[in-house]
Amino acid sequence: METRTFKYSTAFSKLAEVEVLHEYYRSGRCSDLVFQPCQETRELLRQFSILFRTGNSGFTLLMDENRDLSSPVFGGALRLQFNFKSRNPLFLNFTDIPYENDQYLVFSSASNNGDVLHPSSSVQATSRVSNPSDGFSGHVELYFNEGNELFGRGELERPARLGRNHTIRFGARKTTWRYHFYGEEKLVDQYVDFFIKGKDRVSGVVVFGQSERSTLKNGTPSFTITLEGPTVLMEKPTQLFTLNKASDSSGQSYLKTLPNANPQHLNYNEKLNIFYTEIFVKL
């Protein structure tokens, strides 16, 4: 008996990709947002044989090249919506957007800003809409086939499907760094002799104000030195700060290298509209 063998191959091409970028991260890529297609989009993806695949910093849509979508029933504009939430509880602390947990952001390929899915070069308050739910969340909406360039052309030949590369760009929050030094009271009492030398490997010299006597919330004696003006929070900071003490013999003496700001220790002064990053150092 003659045996016949049939071979079937599946090929997918990239329809579109969305990548989230963030100035805070050293790599420039952000993996904090979790994307999922909404229920209506899930059904459309199934009808059009489009695969949804998540990546480290966004998601990709893949088109089945073996699926014939030339019929006019597939014609017309196609709108796909993908909801997202942040899995990083500190995301708002280091991201340059309004410091409000209950906000909803919308990013759209209809923004007419090239590959960027928002009107400005980085995400601003203009991307916010009324919040339908609690917490920081939002959605991405992608539009395809406005002129039947991909589907429903009524022709058998397949058009070239070049993948679209979209980006969402977040800026890093600028904060004023405030160092609190505590320890033995005899050392704290000498606060006028202490100062910080600051240098940024990118922007150059950084200036701090004078030391001021203070007390921590638990009553521990301390003194505070505050950065003059805000600086950008970064995962791998470019700043190098050292604590120094005035000396009669040499003019100054190095004491220790200081830690950089951690987004976890962010405070907001509503009256002054200033973000502070508090850093606590034991003498």
Residue frames as qw, qx, qy, qz and C-alpha x, y, z in Angstrom:
[[0.000, 0.888, 0.459, 0.000, 0.00, 0.00, 0.00],
 [0.405, 0.482, -0.022, 0.777, 1.35, 3.41, -0.96],
 [0.398, -0.683, -0.415, 0.450, 1.91, 5.77, 1.94],
 [0.265, 0.720, 0.141, 0.626, 1.67, 9.48, 1.40],
 [0.483, -0.425, -0.364, 0.674, 3.32, 11.99, 3.72],
 [0.084, 0.867, 0.257, 0.418, 2.10, 15.56, 4.10],
 [0.509, -0.133, -0.305, 0.794, 4.34, 18.22, 5.59],
 [0.113, -0.895, -0.325, -0.283, 2.95, 21.30, 7.26],
 [0.510, -0.004, -0.288, 0.811, 5.12, 24.12, 8.53],
 [0.191, -0.902, -0.385, 0.047, 4.10, 27.02, 10.72],
 [0.478, 0.190, -0.050, 0.856, 5.77, 30.37, 10.31],
 [0.198, -0.874, -0.399, 0.196, 5.18, 33.50, 12.36],
 [0.412, 0.415, 0.006, 0.811, 6.27, 37.04, 11.64],
 [0.215, -0.375, -0.464, 0.773, 6.33, 39.99, 14.01],
 [0.061, 0.777, 0.527, 0.339, 3.27, 42.17, 13.67],
 [0.088, -0.849, 0.097, -0.512, 4.21, 44.62, 16.43],
 [0.663, -0.151, -0.524, 0.513, 6.36, 44.97, 19.54],
 [0.263, -0.886, -0.035, -0.380, 5.97, 47.23, 22.58],
 [0.684, 0.016, -0.447, 0.576, 9.04, 47.88, 24.74],
 [0.375, -0.910, -0.163, -0.073, 9.05, 49.80, 28.04],
 [0.582, 0.354, -0.281, 0.676, 12.12, 51.96, 28.66],
 [0.476, -0.856, -0.203, 0.005, 13.07, 53.72, 31.90],
 [0.272, 0.797, -0.338, 0.420, 15.80, 56.24, 32.69],
 [0.607, -0.661, 0.351, -0.267, 16.15, 54.86, 36.23],
 [0.952, -0.109, 0.276, 0.080, 17.51, 51.48, 35.13],
 [0.328, -0.602, 0.544, 0.484, 21.09, 51.03, 34.08],
 [0.431, 0.138, 0.798, 0.397, 20.05, 48.89, 31.09],
 [0.207, 0.132, -0.233, -0.941, 17.44, 51.43, 30.09],
 [0.480, -0.201, -0.718, -0.462, 14.77, 48.69, 29.92],
 [0.404, -0.233, 0.473, -0.747, 11.94, 48.33, 32.42],
 [0.371, -0.095, -0.909, -0.163, 10.41, 45.00, 33.47],
 [0.115, 0.070, 0.639, -0.758, 8.05, 46.45, 36.11],
 [0.582, 0.195, 0.029, -0.789, 4.86, 46.49, 34.02],
 [0.332, 0.076, 0.940, 0.026, 2.80, 43.33, 33.52],
 [0.402, 0.233, -0.312, -0.829, 0.69, 43.25, 30.32],
 [0.332, 0.228, 0.914, -0.054, -2.41, 41.20, 29.48],
 [0.136, -0.198, -0.547, -0.802, -4.86, 41.55, 26.56],
 [0.474, 0.043, 0.379, -0.794, -8.39, 42.58, 27.55],
 [0.586, 0.190, 0.768, -0.176, -11.21, 40.10, 26.96],
 [0.615, 0.719, 0.143, -0.290, -12.32, 41.62, 23.65],
 [0.222, 0.762, -0.576, -0.197, -8.74, 41.67, 22.39],
 [0.434, -0.244, 0.867, -0.027, -8.26, 38.02, 23.36],
 [0.679, 0.447, 0.557, -0.169, -11.12, 37.12, 21.03],
 [0.471, 0.843, -0.147, -0.217, -9.72, 39.25, 18.19],
 [0.103, -0.636, 0.754, 0.127, -6.28, 37.68, 18.59],
 [0.570, 0.037, 0.819, -0.054, -7.89, 34.26, 18.25],
 [0.635, 0.664, 0.330, -0.217, -9.88, 35.28, 15.15],
 [0.412, 0.862, -0.280, -0.090, -6.83, 36.71, 13.41],
 [0.955, 0.007, -0.117, 0.273, -4.43, 33.97, 14.59],
 [0.195, 0.770, -0.341, 0.503, -2.20, 36.48, 16.35],
 [0.762, -0.270, -0.479, 0.343, 0.01, 35.27, 19.20],
 [0.224, -0.899, 0.137, -0.350, 0.59, 37.43, 22.26],
 [0.838, -0.042, -0.345, 0.422, 3.99, 36.89, 23.87],
 [0.337, -0.939, 0.059, -0.019, 5.38, 38.76, 26.87],
 [0.695, 0.405, -0.324, 0.498, 9.05, 39.64, 27.21],
 [0.544, -0.259, -0.429, 0.673, 11.33, 41.08, 29.87],
 [0.089, -0.343, -0.142, 0.924, 10.35, 44.67, 29.05],
 [0.443, 0.293, -0.135, -0.837, 7.09, 44.52, 27.11],
 [0.704, 0.213, 0.659, -0.157, 5.30, 42.24, 24.70],
 [0.032, 0.294, -0.678, -0.673, 5.26, 41.09, 21.05],
 [0.742, 0.363, 0.319, -0.464, 2.44, 40.21, 18.63],
 [0.205, -0.281, 0.836, 0.424, 3.17, 37.43, 16.15],
 [0.681, 0.374, -0.032, -0.629, 1.16, 36.76, 12.97],
 [0.703, 0.016, 0.706, 0.087, 0.60, 33.24, 11.56],
 [0.124, 0.474, -0.508, -0.709, 1.83, 33.46, 7.96],
 [0.026, 0.095, 0.953, 0.286, -0.17, 30.35, 6.99],
 [0.188, 0.590, 0.674, -0.403, -3.49, 32.00, 7.83],
 [0.187, 0.371, 0.516, 0.749, -5.33, 33.51, 4.85],
 [0.048, -0.616, -0.484, 0.619, -6.77, 36.83, 5.96],
 [0.107, -0.018, 0.437, 0.893, -7.41, 38.26, 2.50],
 [0.063, -0.596, -0.773, -0.207, -11.21, 37.90, 2.75],
 [0.067, -0.550, -0.082, -0.828, -13.11, 41.22, 3.06],
 [0.663, -0.632, -0.373, -0.146, -14.61, 39.96, 6.33],
 [0.706, -0.360, -0.192, 0.579, -11.23, 40.77, 7.93],
 [0.318, 0.521, 0.132, 0.781, -11.22, 44.30, 6.50],
 [0.313, -0.866, -0.177, -0.347, -11.41, 47.52, 8.47],
 [0.040, 0.681, -0.520, 0.514, -9.46, 49.03, 11.32],
 [0.799, -0.252, -0.533, 0.119, -8.34, 46.67, 14.07],
 [0.184, -0.732, 0.344, -0.558, -7.99, 48.01, 17.63],
 [0.781, -0.140, -0.573, 0.207, -6.21, 45.90, 20.24],
 [0.303, -0.787, 0.221, -0.490, -6.06, 46.82, 23.93],
 [0.728, 0.015, -0.591, 0.346, -3.59, 45.49, 26.50],
 [0.494, -0.833, -0.043, -0.247, -4.06, 46.25, 30.19],
 [0.605, 0.294, -0.528, 0.518, -1.09, 46.64, 32.54],
 [0.579, -0.807, -0.041, -0.105, -0.25, 46.96, 36.21],
 [0.227, 0.709, -0.588, 0.317, 3.03, 47.52, 38.00],
 [0.885, -0.259, -0.380, 0.072, 4.53, 44.68, 40.02],
 [0.516, 0.132, -0.375, 0.759, 7.08, 46.99, 41.66],
 [0.304, -0.800, -0.494, 0.151, 5.67, 48.76, 44.76],
 [0.368, -0.600, 0.031, 0.709, 8.38, 51.44, 44.45],
 [0.478, 0.430, 0.513, 0.568, 7.63, 52.28, 40.81],
 [0.006, 0.927, 0.283, 0.246, 6.05, 55.66, 41.60],
 [0.543, -0.759, 0.052, 0.356, 8.94, 56.55, 43.91],
 [0.460, -0.392, 0.451, 0.656, 11.56, 56.58, 41.16],
 [0.358, 0.438, 0.655, 0.501, 9.38, 57.43, 38.16],
 [0.056, -0.187, -0.021, 0.981, 8.84, 61.03, 36.98],
 [0.259, -0.470, -0.629, -0.562, 5.04, 61.03, 36.94],
 [0.423, -0.575, 0.102, -0.693, 2.55, 62.47, 39.47],
 [0.136, 0.187, -0.883, 0.409, 3.04, 60.90, 42.88],
 [0.658, -0.046, 0.224, -0.717, -0.46, 59.44, 43.15],
 [0.307, -0.107, 0.946, 0.004, -1.19, 55.75, 43.55],
 [0.481, 0.521, 0.680, -0.185, -4.70, 55.91, 42.09],
 [0.257, 0.666, -0.260, -0.650, -3.96, 56.90, 38.51],
 [0.779, 0.318, 0.537, 0.062, -4.60, 55.37, 35.11],
 [0.060, -0.591, 0.464, 0.657, -2.33, 55.87, 32.08],
 [0.779, 0.499, 0.369, -0.094, -3.27, 55.35, 28.44],
 [0.210, -0.510, 0.583, 0.596, -0.68, 54.83, 25.69],
 [0.702, 0.548, 0.403, -0.212, -1.81, 54.72, 22.08],
 [0.545, 0.014, 0.529, 0.651, -0.31, 54.22, 18.63],
 [0.214, 0.795, 0.472, 0.316, -2.73, 56.98, 17.51],
 [0.363, -0.789, -0.101, 0.485, -0.58, 59.59, 19.33],
 [0.570, 0.786, 0.064, 0.232, 1.19, 60.40, 16.01],
 [0.259, -0.884, 0.389, 0.027, 4.56, 60.60, 17.74],
 [0.382, 0.545, -0.743, -0.074, 6.46, 58.04, 15.69],
 [0.605, -0.005, -0.793, 0.066, 7.34, 54.90, 17.57],
 [0.053, 0.033, -0.654, 0.754, 6.61, 56.48, 21.00],
 [0.231, -0.496, -0.808, -0.219, 3.14, 55.71, 22.39],
 [0.226, -0.766, -0.437, 0.415, 2.60, 59.06, 24.14],
 [0.308, 0.928, 0.176, 0.109, 2.53, 62.70, 23.00],
 [0.085, -0.919, 0.383, -0.019, 5.85, 63.82, 24.54],
 [0.485, 0.530, -0.692, 0.077, 9.29, 62.22, 24.49],
 [0.205, 0.035, -0.899, 0.385, 8.70, 60.68, 27.92],
 [0.304, -0.578, -0.749, -0.110, 5.56, 59.84, 29.89],
 [0.012, -0.175, 0.238, -0.955, 3.89, 62.96, 31.32],
 [0.281, 0.271, 0.661, -0.641, 0.64, 63.74, 33.13],
 [0.486, 0.320, -0.254, -0.773, -1.04, 64.18, 29.72],
 [0.391, 0.082, -0.886, -0.236, -1.25, 60.37, 29.47],
 [0.081, 0.143, 0.825, -0.541, -3.54, 60.22, 32.52],
 [0.397, -0.346, -0.503, -0.685, -7.30, 59.71, 32.28],
 [0.622, -0.426, 0.231, -0.615, -10.02, 59.29, 34.91],
 [0.019, 0.325, -0.932, 0.160, -9.20, 56.24, 37.00],
 [0.734, -0.153, -0.397, -0.530, -11.65, 53.32, 36.60],
 [0.882, -0.285, -0.366, 0.079, -10.02, 51.29, 39.37],
 [0.491, -0.845, 0.206, 0.049, -7.78, 51.63, 42.40],
 [0.765, -0.311, 0.383, 0.413, -4.01, 51.51, 42.14],
 [0.066, 0.665, -0.450, -0.593, -1.49, 52.41, 39.45],
 [0.613, 0.224, 0.741, 0.155, -2.56, 50.83, 36.15],
 [0.288, 0.606, -0.214, -0.711, -3.44, 51.59, 32.54],
 [0.804, 0.297, 0.512, 0.059, -3.61, 50.16, 29.05],
 [0.139, -0.392, 0.561, 0.716, -1.92, 50.23, 25.65],
 [0.673, 0.549, 0.417, -0.266, -4.05, 50.48, 22.52],
 [0.268, -0.307, 0.655, 0.636, -2.63, 49.56, 19.12],
 [0.620, 0.589, 0.199, -0.479, -4.33, 50.28, 15.80],
 [0.349, -0.188, 0.778, 0.488, -3.81, 48.31, 12.60],
 [0.258, 0.325, 0.834, 0.364, -5.24, 47.99, 9.09],
 [0.184, 0.600, 0.274, -0.729, -6.82, 51.44, 8.83],
 [0.433, 0.564, -0.325, -0.623, -6.41, 51.21, 5.05],
 [0.963, 0.137, 0.172, -0.157, -6.73, 47.41, 4.70],
 [0.297, 0.757, -0.581, -0.036, -2.96, 47.28, 4.22],
 [0.170, -0.373, 0.894, -0.181, -2.68, 44.03, 6.18],
 [0.267, 0.215, 0.929, -0.137, -6.00, 42.17, 6.11],
 [0.386, 0.632, 0.585, -0.329, -9.20, 42.01, 4.09],
 [0.023, 0.511, -0.382, -0.770, -7.76, 43.20, 0.80],
 [0.790, 0.436, 0.242, -0.356, -9.71, 40.64, -1.24],
 [0.520, 0.668, -0.520, -0.109, -6.47, 39.48, -2.85],
 [0.979, -0.111, -0.158, 0.057, -4.71, 36.16, -2.64],
 [0.614, 0.378, -0.362, 0.591, -1.17, 37.49, -2.48],
 [0.577, -0.665, -0.347, 0.324, 0.09, 38.39, 0.97],
 [0.134, 0.932, -0.124, 0.314, 1.32, 41.91, 1.69],
 [0.526, 0.267, -0.551, 0.590, 4.64, 42.45, 3.42],
 [0.578, -0.759, -0.264, -0.143, 4.06, 42.54, 7.18],
 [0.436, 0.419, -0.432, 0.669, 6.84, 44.58, 8.66],
 [0.521, -0.541, -0.586, 0.303, 6.79, 44.58, 12.45],
 [0.055, -0.843, -0.008, -0.535, 6.14, 47.89, 14.17],
 [0.580, -0.107, -0.534, 0.606, 8.42, 48.74, 17.09],
 [0.270, -0.817, -0.175, -0.479, 6.69, 50.89, 19.73],
 [0.472, 0.049, -0.577, 0.665, 8.18, 52.26, 22.94],
 [0.418, -0.851, -0.257, -0.187, 6.96, 53.69, 26.24],
 [0.525, 0.337, -0.361, 0.693, 9.60, 55.92, 27.82],
 [0.519, -0.806, -0.282, 0.022, 9.57, 56.77, 31.53],
 [0.250, 0.703, -0.365, 0.557, 11.85, 59.40, 33.05],
 [0.590, -0.218, -0.627, 0.460, 13.47, 59.04, 36.48],
 [0.310, -0.899, -0.292, -0.100, 12.29, 61.17, 39.38],
 [0.359, 0.495, -0.338, 0.716, 14.50, 64.00, 40.64],
 [0.619, -0.707, -0.343, 0.012, 14.78, 64.29, 44.40],
 [0.007, 0.811, -0.397, 0.430, 16.70, 66.37, 46.92],
 [0.773, -0.053, -0.581, 0.250, 19.00, 64.10, 48.91],
 [0.352, -0.764, 0.228, -0.490, 19.06, 64.71, 52.64],
 [0.639, 0.133, -0.687, 0.319, 21.67, 62.97, 54.81],
 [0.598, -0.709, 0.067, -0.368, 20.94, 62.44, 58.52],
 [0.531, 0.343, -0.672, 0.385, 24.00, 61.61, 60.66],
 [0.687, -0.622, 0.047, -0.373, 23.59, 60.14, 64.14],
 [0.755, 0.135, -0.539, 0.348, 25.76, 58.46, 66.75],
 [0.535, -0.376, -0.451, 0.608, 27.61, 59.44, 69.90],
 [0.033, -0.946, -0.319, 0.041, 26.42, 62.82, 71.12],
 [0.411, -0.688, 0.218, 0.557, 29.98, 64.13, 71.47],
 [0.396, 0.043, 0.620, 0.676, 30.43, 63.60, 67.73],
 [0.126, 0.731, 0.612, 0.275, 27.05, 65.04, 66.83],
 [0.246, -0.877, -0.187, 0.367, 27.85, 68.14, 68.86],
 [0.350, -0.458, 0.404, 0.710, 30.69, 68.85, 66.43],
 [0.575, 0.579, 0.575, 0.063, 28.24, 69.06, 63.48],
 [0.211, 0.941, -0.056, -0.257, 29.58, 72.45, 62.33],
 [0.244, -0.626, 0.661, 0.334, 32.89, 70.75, 61.50],
 [0.550, 0.128, 0.807, 0.174, 31.34, 68.14, 59.19],
 [0.434, 0.589, -0.148, -0.666, 30.68, 68.64, 55.48],
 [0.808, 0.246, 0.530, 0.068, 30.04, 66.54, 52.34],
 [0.007, 0.509, -0.547, -0.664, 32.15, 66.65, 49.24],
 [0.723, 0.396, 0.518, -0.228, 30.11, 65.67, 46.19],
 [0.047, 0.449, -0.628, -0.634, 30.98, 64.69, 42.65],
 [0.798, 0.377, 0.369, -0.292, 28.90, 63.34, 39.80],
 [0.541, -0.176, 0.643, 0.512, 30.78, 61.39, 37.14],
 [0.371, 0.572, 0.617, 0.393, 28.38, 62.76, 34.52],
 [0.031, 0.922, 0.290, 0.256, 27.40, 66.30, 35.54],
 [0.370, 0.537, -0.336, 0.680, 30.47, 67.24, 37.60],
 [0.144, 0.082, -0.630, 0.759, 30.62, 68.89, 41.04],
 [0.422, -0.621, -0.593, -0.290, 27.56, 68.62, 43.30],
 [0.038, 0.411, -0.369, 0.833, 27.04, 71.21, 46.07],
 [0.478, -0.505, -0.710, 0.114, 25.68, 70.51, 49.56],
 [0.236, -0.839, -0.042, -0.488, 24.40, 73.00, 52.12],
 [0.003, -0.528, 0.640, -0.559, 25.76, 73.59, 55.60],
 [0.417, -0.193, -0.872, 0.169, 25.32, 71.00, 58.36],
 [0.412, -0.472, 0.028, -0.779, 22.40, 71.67, 60.69],
 [0.097, -0.105, 0.874, -0.465, 21.68, 70.22, 64.11],
 [0.648, -0.125, -0.373, -0.652, 18.60, 68.00, 64.16],
 [0.427, -0.185, 0.789, -0.401, 16.86, 65.17, 66.00],
 [0.240, -0.045, -0.886, -0.394, 15.54, 61.92, 64.54],
 [0.592, -0.380, -0.317, -0.636, 11.89, 60.98, 65.10],
 [0.798, -0.325, -0.499, 0.096, 12.92, 58.54, 67.84],
 [0.435, -0.900, 0.020, 0.001, 14.69, 61.30, 69.73],
 [0.826, -0.120, 0.131, 0.535, 18.24, 60.37, 68.71],
 [0.065, -0.847, 0.138, 0.509, 20.51, 63.43, 68.36],
 [0.711, 0.307, 0.458, 0.436, 21.71, 63.99, 64.79],
 [0.034, 0.640, -0.144, -0.754, 22.73, 66.57, 62.24],
 [0.664, 0.561, 0.494, 0.010, 21.54, 66.99, 58.66],
 [0.133, -0.460, 0.435, 0.763, 23.27, 67.99, 55.42],
 [0.611, 0.579, 0.488, -0.231, 21.06, 68.59, 52.37],
 [0.496, 0.153, 0.529, 0.672, 21.92, 68.58, 48.68],
 [0.148, 0.548, 0.056, -0.822, 21.38, 71.97, 47.06],
 [0.533, 0.392, -0.364, -0.655, 18.90, 71.20, 44.31],
 [0.907, 0.037, 0.325, -0.264, 17.46, 67.90, 43.05],
 [0.049, 0.481, -0.813, -0.324, 19.33, 65.06, 41.36],
 [0.767, 0.119, -0.400, -0.488, 18.03, 62.11, 39.35],
 [0.729, -0.303, 0.577, -0.209, 17.46, 58.77, 41.06],
 [0.601, 0.480, -0.588, -0.251, 19.25, 55.92, 39.29],
 [0.977, -0.172, -0.108, -0.064, 19.58, 52.18, 39.83],
 [0.802, -0.080, -0.042, 0.590, 23.37, 52.55, 39.56],
 [0.054, -0.978, -0.102, 0.173, 24.07, 56.15, 40.65],
 [0.657, 0.527, -0.083, 0.533, 26.87, 58.15, 39.10],
 [0.212, -0.878, 0.169, -0.394, 27.33, 60.22, 42.28],
 [0.732, -0.038, -0.499, 0.462, 30.17, 59.79, 44.73],
 [0.285, -0.829, 0.046, -0.479, 29.74, 61.57, 48.07],
 [0.649, 0.000, -0.581, 0.492, 32.11, 61.54, 51.06],
 [0.457, -0.866, -0.188, -0.076, 31.75, 62.79, 54.61],
 [0.567, 0.357, -0.298, 0.680, 34.61, 64.97, 55.76],
 [0.494, -0.795, -0.291, 0.197, 35.57, 66.80, 58.94],
 [0.195, 0.907, -0.196, 0.317, 37.41, 70.06, 59.29],
 [0.848, -0.285, -0.155, 0.419, 40.89, 69.72, 60.78],
 [0.184, -0.948, 0.111, 0.236, 43.19, 72.42, 62.15],
 [0.531, -0.456, 0.553, 0.453, 46.31, 70.77, 60.71],
 [0.335, 0.048, 0.742, 0.579, 45.33, 69.81, 57.16],
 [0.294, 0.098, -0.191, -0.931, 42.15, 71.77, 56.66],
 [0.821, 0.014, -0.057, -0.568, 39.98, 68.65, 56.24],
 [0.176, -0.294, 0.939, -0.031, 40.02, 64.92, 56.83],
 [0.595, 0.003, -0.598, -0.537, 38.15, 62.17, 54.99],
 [0.514, -0.230, 0.642, -0.521, 35.87, 60.05, 57.17],
 [0.492, 0.141, 0.859, -0.010, 33.77, 57.74, 54.98],
 [0.130, -0.048, -0.642, -0.754, 32.13, 57.20, 51.60],
 [0.446, 0.151, 0.445, -0.761, 28.40, 57.80, 51.80],
 [0.370, 0.307, 0.870, 0.110, 25.61, 55.57, 50.48],
 [0.098, -0.104, -0.433, -0.890, 23.47, 56.74, 47.61],
 [0.520, 0.026, 0.242, -0.819, 19.76, 57.47, 47.79],
 [0.075, 0.157, 0.982, 0.075, 17.27, 54.59, 47.87],
 [0.310, -0.294, -0.422, -0.799, 13.81, 55.20, 46.32],
 [0.494, -0.438, -0.748, 0.065, 12.33, 53.38, 49.32],
 [0.357, -0.493, -0.411, 0.679, 13.10, 56.40, 51.52],
 [0.111, 0.378, 0.351, 0.850, 11.17, 59.00, 49.54],
 [0.066, -0.613, -0.574, 0.539, 9.26, 61.84, 51.24],
 [0.190, 0.560, 0.439, 0.676, 7.18, 64.57, 49.67],
 [0.115, -0.388, -0.361, 0.840, 6.86, 68.09, 51.07],
 [0.238, 0.676, 0.668, 0.201, 3.48, 69.23, 49.77],
 [0.079, -0.917, -0.167, 0.353, 3.91, 72.87, 50.83],
 [0.170, -0.691, 0.455, 0.535, 7.25, 73.25, 49.05],
 [0.846, 0.487, 0.004, -0.215, 6.40, 70.76, 46.28],
 [0.179, 0.685, -0.705, 0.029, 9.77, 69.05, 46.82],
 [0.969, -0.083, -0.224, -0.058, 10.65, 65.36, 46.88],
 [0.193, -0.739, 0.618, -0.187, 13.25, 64.40, 49.47],
 [0.882, 0.055, -0.467, 0.039, 15.18, 61.16, 49.68],
 [0.501, -0.764, 0.322, -0.248, 16.20, 60.56, 53.29],
 [0.777, 0.290, -0.508, 0.233, 19.53, 58.80, 53.94],
 [0.635, -0.736, 0.150, -0.182, 20.55, 57.77, 57.45],
 [0.673, 0.436, -0.484, 0.350, 24.23, 57.28, 58.31],
 [0.740, -0.656, -0.098, 0.110, 25.71, 56.22, 61.64],
 [0.134, 0.884, -0.411, 0.179, 28.87, 58.06, 62.66]]
